[in-house]
């Protein structure tokens, strides 16, 4: 991946690291580029949605993909330093494998004067099979 301009990448990293729910859920920003982001969420029993199987709750996956999508917008060379989610559609493909980390990768593929468009994928250690995919729209505020 290409490196984001230092200010954009640094701002996105600082923003993600300052979000309380991201810290509480164990999210770690592992890569940031020009309009791209990757965040890993460690398996955590506190995030289990089904105690019988140990599968992570879909809401945790949703929060991970939303946060990663926002980071990709913030890292885009033409985007503002802050953004908010307008809409997020998530398609769950399968349950994440219990005990495995979940990695979200997002790309901000288009920006207009007021809206950024993002695609994201979440995988566990079995990266050939997505856990979920998402498309999202995020605000773009003009300075």
Buried (B, 14 or more C-beta within 10 A) or exposed (E): EEEBEEEBBEBBBEBBEEBEEBEEBBBBBEBBBBBBBBBBBEBEEEBBBEEEEBBBBBEBBBBBBBBBBBBBBBBBEEBBEEBEBEEBEBEBEEBBBBEBBBBBBBBBBEBEEEBBBBBBBBBBEEEEEBBBBBBBBBBBEEE
